[in-house]
Amino acid sequence: MGRRRYNREFKLSAVRLVQEQGYSYKQAAESLGVDASSVRGWVKAFSEKEGIEPTGDGAMASELRRLRKENAQLRIEREILKKAAAFFAKEQP
C-alpha cells in the first residue's frame, strides 16, 4: 500500500480542529481518519511556517500546556535553589 498524500486544505482543517476547537491530536486524527503523529506534525509545521496561532478552546489548551510546562520548570529550579541555600548555610561558621 502506497503512502497517502494530503492536500494543504486537508492539513489546515486538521490544524484548525486542534487549535481552534480544542481537539487533541488523537481526537482530530480519529475524526479525519489519519495518524495522530501526522496531525501533530502538521500543527507544528503550519504554526511555524504560516504563523497560525491557536484561537478559541485551542488557544486556552495551548496556553494551559505552556503554563504547566513553565510551572514544572520553576518547581525544579526552586528545589535546586533550596538545596543550594541549605548547602551554603551549613558552610557558614
N, C-alpha and C positions, 0 to 999 in steps of 0.2 A: 504494500500500500504506500503510495507516494505522500509526500509532505504537502499539507494543505496550505494555501496562501490566502490571506485575508486582506481585503482592501482597506484603505485608510479610514473610510467611514465606519466600517465594522469595528475597527480597533478603537476609534474615537467613541463609539457608542459604549464599548466595554469600559473605557476610561471614565465616561460620564456616569455610568452605573456606580462605579466605586467612589468617585469624587463628589458627585452631586447628590446621589441618592443614598449614600452610606452603605452600599453593599460591601461585603467582604470580598476578597479576591475569589474565594471558593464559591460564594453565592453567585457572583457575576459570571464566573466560568460555567457553573451548572446551568444558569439560565440561558447562556449563549451556546452551550454545547462544546466548549473548548477547555483546554487545560488551565488550571489556576496559575501555573508558572508563566504561561503566555500572557494572561491578563496582568500579572504583576510586572512583567517586562514592558508591556505596552504603557502601563501607567507611569512607570519610571521614564521611559523613552519620551513620551509626549509631555510629561511635566518638565523635563529638562530642555527638550528641543523647542517645543511650542510655547513654553511658559504658561501652561494651563494650570491654574490654581484651583484647588477644591472650593466648592461652594455648598451651601445648604448643610445637610446632615454629614456629607462627606468632609466638609471643612471642619466641623466640630470633631469628627472622629480623627481626622488628621492632626488637629491641634491637641487632642487628648493623648494620642500616641506620642507626639513630640514632648508634651509636658511630663508624661510618665517616664520617658527616657531621660529627660533632664533631671527629674526628681531622683531617679535611681543613681545617676552620676553624682549628684550633690550629696546623697547619703553616703556614698563611697568616700568622697572627699572629706566629709565631716568625720567619718570614722578614722581616716588616716590622720587628720589633724588632732583628734582626741588622743590617739596613740602617741603622736609626736609630743604633744603637750605633757602627757604623763611621763614619757621618757626623759624629757628635759627637766621636769620638776624633780625627778629622782637625782639628777646630776648636780643640782644646785646644793651648795653646802649649808 
